[in-house]
Amino acid sequence: MSEAVAFDSGTFRRVLGHYPTGVCVVTAVGGDDAPTGMVVGSFTSVSLDPPLVAFFPAKNSHSWPRIEKAGKFCVNILASDQKPLCQQFSTKGANDKFAGVTHRVSANGSPILDGVVAWIDCRLEAVHEAGDHYIVLGRVIALEVETPGKPLLFFQGDYGEFAHLS
């Protein structure tokens, strides 16, 4: 049951937009043996023992059902120069998000995108409903820093990169 709130969804987005997030592409190989992927800005570590991570796809996502069906996925942490890749994977309804995208397949069978800062290969552990999204837990099978560098960040509706303070 929904409770009455004193703010609208625009206010919610505006306020939470003040919290920067990293940008990832979650990839898998669907039941048709074709790679699939989706941009995720809501990714987090959950547990060290067992090693678990989580992301939060929208219930109306077209890519999520294919990733869920695969039962495994790879979280690719995008580098600050990969904004065009982010835009390619965030295009709704795109037939081939992998067009022109170089990658290799992990030991677990999911695509690892070239040039990412790091990747986390997972087995699907659990899915929970949470409002208009799902909470997806993944058990980490393997992970590595691929290309040390600055991650792509999303903040107040735009993309940027991390800067160290001196």
C-alpha positions, 0 to 999 in steps of 0.5 A, a space after each residue: 500500500 502506498 503512503 501519501 507523500 509530501 513531494 512528487 517524483 520530480 523532487 525525489 529525482 532532483 534531491 537524489 541527483 545530488 548523490 553521485 553514482 558510478 556508471 556500469 553496464 551489466 552484460 549477459 548472454 541471453 537464451 538466443 546466445 546473443 549478448 545483451 546489456 543495460 546501463 546501471 547507475 544503482 550498483 553497490 557491494 553488499 557483503 564480503 562473506 559471501 561476496 555479494 553485489 547488487 543492482 536495481 533494474 526497473 521493472 519495465 526494463 527490456 534488457 533485464 528479463 534476458 539477463 535474469 534468464 541467463 542466470 549470470 551477468 558481468 558488471 562492467 565499471 565504465 571509464 570516464 572516456 566511455 560516455 559514448 558506450 554508456 549512451 549506446 547501451 542506454 538506448 531503449 529498444 536498440 536491436 544490437 547494443 553490442 554493434 561495434 563494441 569490442 569485448 571478450 567472454 568471461 570464464 562464467 560466460 558473460 561479456 567483459 567490455 574492452 576499456 572498462 575500469 574493472 569488471 565483476 562476474 556474478 551468478 544470479 543469487 536472488 531477485 526481490 521486488 522493490 516498488 517499481 524496481 527489482 533488487 538483484 543480488 549477484 554472487 561474485 565469481 571473479 573480478 578484476 581491475 582491467 584498466 586502472 583509471 577514472 570511472 564514469 560518474 553520473 551527477 545532477 543529470 550529467 556525466 563527469 569524472 572523479 578529481 582528487 582533492 589535494 
